[in-house]
Amino acid sequence: WVRWYDVDRIDLKKEGFLLVYLKVREKNGPLKLDGKGNPKLKKWPLILNRNKDEDKGHFEQRRSAFHKVFSDIFNQNKGNSDPPTSDSRI
Protein backbone atom coordinates (compact mmCIF):
# COMPACT_ATOMS: atom_id res chain seq x y z
CA TRP A 1 0.00 0.00 0.00
CA VAL A 2 1.01 3.61 -0.52
CA ARG A 3 0.31 6.71 1.55
CA TRP A 4 -1.27 9.36 -0.69
CA TYR A 5 0.92 12.13 0.78
CA ASP A 6 3.96 10.20 -0.51
CA VAL A 7 2.64 10.34 -4.11
CA ASP A 8 4.17 13.33 -5.89
CA ARG A 9 2.31 13.06 -9.21
CA ILE A 10 0.60 10.64 -11.59
CA ASP A 11 1.45 10.76 -15.31
CA LEU A 12 -0.44 9.05 -18.12
CA LYS A 13 2.15 7.47 -20.42
CA LYS A 14 -0.44 5.87 -22.69
CA GLU A 15 -3.96 4.53 -22.27
CA GLY A 16 -3.90 1.84 -19.58
CA PHE A 17 -0.36 2.70 -18.38
CA LEU A 18 0.27 5.14 -15.52
CA LEU A 19 3.57 6.22 -14.05
CA VAL A 20 3.26 7.14 -10.36
CA TYR A 21 6.09 9.15 -8.80
CA LEU A 22 6.57 8.28 -5.11
CA LYS A 23 8.61 10.24 -2.58
CA VAL A 24 11.35 8.01 -1.13
CA ARG A 25 11.74 7.82 2.65
CA GLU A 26 14.64 6.74 4.86
CA LYS A 27 14.19 3.57 6.94
CA ASN A 28 13.56 5.67 10.05
CA GLY A 29 10.88 7.79 8.34
CA PRO A 30 12.09 11.17 6.98
CA LEU A 31 12.13 11.96 3.26
CA LYS A 32 15.32 11.38 1.29
CA LEU A 33 16.49 14.51 -0.52
CA ASP A 34 18.43 14.89 -3.75
CA GLY A 35 21.40 17.25 -4.14
CA LYS A 36 19.11 20.25 -4.73
CA GLY A 37 17.06 19.70 -1.56
CA ASN A 38 14.02 18.29 -3.37
CA PRO A 39 12.46 14.96 -2.35
CA LYS A 40 13.91 11.94 -4.17
CA LEU A 41 11.32 10.30 -6.42
CA LYS A 42 10.86 6.68 -7.43
CA LYS A 43 8.88 5.69 -10.53
CA TRP A 44 6.17 3.09 -10.03
CA PRO A 45 4.44 1.80 -13.19
CA LEU A 46 0.78 0.75 -13.04
CA ILE A 47 -0.52 -1.26 -15.99
CA LEU A 48 -4.16 -2.15 -16.56
CA ASN A 49 -4.59 -5.60 -18.13
CA ARG A 50 -7.69 -7.20 -19.56
CA ASN A 51 -9.47 -9.70 -17.29
CA LYS A 52 -10.01 -13.25 -18.49
CA ASP A 53 -13.29 -13.53 -20.43
CA GLU A 54 -13.84 -9.73 -20.21
CA ASP A 55 -15.74 -8.12 -23.05
CA LYS A 56 -13.40 -6.03 -25.22
CA GLY A 57 -15.74 -3.01 -25.12
CA HIS A 58 -15.87 -3.09 -21.32
CA PHE A 59 -12.08 -3.31 -21.09
CA GLU A 60 -11.63 -0.33 -23.42
CA GLN A 61 -14.06 1.67 -21.27
CA ARG A 62 -12.13 0.76 -18.09
CA ARG A 63 -8.82 1.55 -19.77
CA SER A 64 -9.98 5.01 -20.90
CA ALA A 65 -11.22 5.87 -17.36
CA PHE A 66 -8.11 4.49 -15.59
CA HIS A 67 -6.17 7.80 -15.37
CA LYS A 68 -9.22 9.88 -14.40
CA VAL A 69 -10.15 7.52 -11.55
CA PHE A 70 -6.61 7.54 -10.13
CA SER A 71 -6.28 11.32 -10.53
CA ASP A 72 -9.60 11.94 -8.76
CA ILE A 73 -8.65 9.68 -5.83
CA PHE A 74 -5.19 11.31 -5.66
CA ASN A 75 -6.64 14.85 -5.61
CA GLN A 76 -9.19 13.93 -2.90
CA ASN A 77 -6.67 12.27 -0.58
CA LYS A 78 -3.54 14.38 -1.16
CA GLY A 79 -2.48 16.20 1.99
CA ASN A 80 -1.31 19.80 2.08
CA SER A 81 2.04 19.00 3.65
CA ASP A 82 4.37 16.06 4.16
CA PRO A 83 4.45 14.62 7.67
CA PRO A 84 7.95 14.72 9.16
CA THR A 85 8.04 10.93 9.40
CA SER A 86 6.28 7.92 7.98
CA ASP A 87 3.20 6.90 9.97
CA SER A 88 4.61 3.38 10.23
CA ARG A 89 7.21 4.92 12.56
CA ILE A 90 4.83 7.14 14.56
Secondary structure by P-SEA (a helix, b strand, c coil): ccccccccccccccccbbbbbbbbbcccbbbbbccccccbbbbbbbbbbbcccccaaaaaaaaaaaaaaaaaaaaacccccccccccccc
